Every structure is written in C-alpha cells, then in structure tokens.
Amino acid sequence: MIYLDYVSTTPLNQEVNHMYQSLLNDYFANADSLYSLGLKTSALMEKSRELTAQLLHVLPEEIIFTSGASESNSAAIKGCAFQYQNRGKHIITTAVEHSSVYQSCIQLRDVFGFEVDFISVDASGNLDLKQLEEAIRPDTILITMMYVNNEVGMVFPIEKVYQMIQKINPKIKLHVDMVQALGKMPIDLTHVDLASFSAHKIYGLKGSGVLYKKTSTSLVPLINGGQQEHQLRGGTSNTATHTMFAKTLRLALENLEQKYQYVTSLNHYIREQLTQIPDIVINTPSEHVSPYILNFSCVGYKPEVILHALEMYECYVSTKSTCSSHKSDISRTLQAMGIREDIAKSAIRISFSHHTTQDELDEFLFYLKKTLKTIKKQR
Ligand SMILES: Cc1ncc(COP(=O)(O)O)c(C=O)c1O
C-alpha cells in the first residue's frame, strides 16, 4: 500500500495503541468518582494534561481535552464570540479555513447576527495583511485563522498578525488552528489566546484533541454539564483517550527537525518529477509552505477518476480536504488563490510522512503516469 493522505489522517502509533487498550481495561472508572478507582483514573488524565502542557510550554490549566480539532475550533470560535459579544460582534477569519472554522463563522453570522470578514490570499497563497489590517475595527473581538493550510500547505504569519493586533486593538483574541503544524514544525503559543490540535493527525487516536486557552481568555461553554475540563466541556471524561494525548504528542515531537528535513527532500523530489509530466500543474507555491503537503492538478482530468484508478494499485491520495470530499464544488482555498477554474477542478492533494519512502513515491509516479495514459480527459 502507498498511503499519501497523511493530512487526512495517520495510522495509529502501535505504542499508543497498546497502552490505550490496557487503559480501557484497567482504568474504566469515572474520573469524577470519589473512590480510589476514580481518583487513579483522574490522576492519569491529569498527568497527561501536565505533560501536554509541558510539551507545549504552557500551563496545565490552559489545556482542555476535546474530541478533536473540529470541536476545539467550534468551542474556541463560538465560545469566544458569545463571551465577548458585549464588546462587539465583528470577527475576522480567512477565505481558506477548514470547514470547522468556516462553518462556525458562518453560523455566528447567519444565526447569531455577528459580522464576519474573510481575508483573502494572493496567487502564492500569502495572506493579504493589508486587507487584514484594514478589516480590524473597534468592535472586532476575534481573529481566527489556520497556521498551516490543509489543502495547499501555505503557512500563515501568525507572529505578524499578533503584532498587528497589539498595535491596533490588543483586546482582540487570536485563535489559531494548528492542526497541520503540530508534530511537523515548532509551535509557539506565546502570542495566541486559543489554539486547536488533533491527535489523529499525529499518529494518535481519532476523537481526541486539545484546545489551548490562555488563562486570560474566557469562553462560554458549548457543552453544559458537570465540572469536567474546567466547566468548559460537560460530560463524563473520555479518560483513556485524553490520557493518550500526551504520549502521542511526545512521540510526534521527537526528532522534529530531522523529520522535517527528510520530508522536505521527498517533497523536492516529487515536485521535480511531477513537473515533468505533461498536463500536470503544481498548485502549492514554492515558498512559505509546509513540505508535508503538495497540491497539484492533472488538467483536464476528473480528480475522482484518478483517485479511484490509483486506488486499484492500493495507492491512496485525496482530491481536497477530506471533510468536504462529498461536495462537488471547487476547493475554497484554490478559488481564493485565483487558480483557473479548470485547474482548480482537477486538483489532487498528496501528503507525506517521515514514514514515506522515495520508493513509494516512485511507485506512485509510475501508477499516476499509467493512469493518465489510460483514462480519458474530460472535454
Ligand atoms: C486544518 C484542520 N483543522 C481542523 C481539522 C479537523 O480535525 P478533526 O478531524 O480532529 O476534527 C482538520 C482535519 O481535517 C484540519 O486539517
């Protein structure tokens, strides 16, 4: 099997898997129970919170365990909007966000009467900082954006956005979706108020995530209930899953730089090879991008047909963000970059891991060329 869809999800690390299985059996008690079985379960989960905080250089009370980044994004954006709406009802985001951010903003606009500005990007995927600066208003309460784009791979200048906020209106909260950066590049939470993470993108469990929330930021909880997660997320804690987050993160952060360099070399190799194939256009810009993601188009071909043809050789790629894969419209990210419609329509995303080998890439290239020869172009 040649798996080139690590942005969508990753296989489970076997160490994580084994420990998780034993936790499920041995630590099943409710973490809020007062007897020793519950206290032991709770202690393990709190240890995970401490270690996660340590690895991210923040405080344990700033770590909220969630069911994944979609929940973290929704809780951060809506929770923040509801908390600070007496200061203003204006939110700024970008035109290329993951659907969990985009839909949260749309819901705040259409159901709760907030105003939302979507900042665009240029043809190279660079965020329009001038447009962002002009969009900031006295009633802006939140700026929410991603660090690494999940479809094309561009990296946004979070530090510059933070400085802009400090200069214009320091009360604005900055939320960053760091899902595609975690375990791939260094994370600095000093300048953000809220950040979202997901475990299954870093060889961890599905249904596991973290929301980082600075102590100086408050949120209205979206799930009401008990005292769990500092009263921000009611419901019996998913202790085994939350306990595994720290180990997953620790493993993902090992040899970060080495893995980055290795994946960069793979990325250069495949870029070079793809450029030589007629009808292929690379959509991922060459600068300010993550080496882990490469988006390209086989112009004139239907990407779903290529995806399924490659699948016959056990070669797995994706057409766009997996969360939007059942919709037939063009990717919002490629559209925002102003990519020609026929190119955007035929986009394919491949994504790599430090487990990916050059042999796998060669095999993929072989099958891709074979596929392009055998399937028909769309007129
Ligand atoms: C940038 C980004 N944000 C959020 C998510 C949602 O993550 P989860 O599957 O943990 O809800 C994803 C996953 O596709 C993503 O790539």
The ligand as a MOL file (V3000), in Angstrom:
LIG
                    3D

  0  0  0     0  0            999 V3000
M  V30 BEGIN CTAB
M  V30 COUNTS 16 16 0 0 0
M  V30 BEGIN ATOM
M  V30 1 C -6.6480 22.4080 9.4130 0
M  V30 2 C -7.6040 21.4590 10.0390 0
M  V30 3 N -8.3960 21.8860 11.0310 0
M  V30 4 C -9.2740 21.0780 11.6320 0
M  V30 5 C -9.4140 19.7660 11.2590 0
M  V30 6 C -10.4210 18.8840 11.9610 0
M  V30 7 O -9.7850 17.9300 12.7620 0
M  V30 8 P -10.6010 16.7450 13.4570 0
M  V30 9 O -10.7030 15.6580 12.4480 0
M  V30 10 O -9.7660 16.3560 14.6300 0
M  V30 11 O -11.9120 17.2700 13.8640 0
M  V30 12 C -8.6140 19.2710 10.2260 0
M  V30 13 C -8.7760 17.8820 9.7620 0
M  V30 14 O -9.0220 17.6080 8.6160 0
M  V30 15 C -7.6780 20.1260 9.6030 0
M  V30 16 O -6.8930 19.7140 8.6140 0
M  V30 END ATOM
M  V30 BEGIN BOND
M  V30 1 1 1 2
M  V30 2 1 2 3
M  V30 3 2 2 15
M  V30 4 2 3 4
M  V30 5 1 4 5
M  V30 6 1 5 6
M  V30 7 2 5 12
M  V30 8 1 6 7
M  V30 9 1 7 8
M  V30 10 2 8 9
M  V30 11 1 8 10
M  V30 12 1 8 11
M  V30 13 1 12 13
M  V30 14 1 12 15
M  V30 15 2 13 14
M  V30 16 1 15 16
M  V30 END BOND
M  V30 END CTAB
M  END
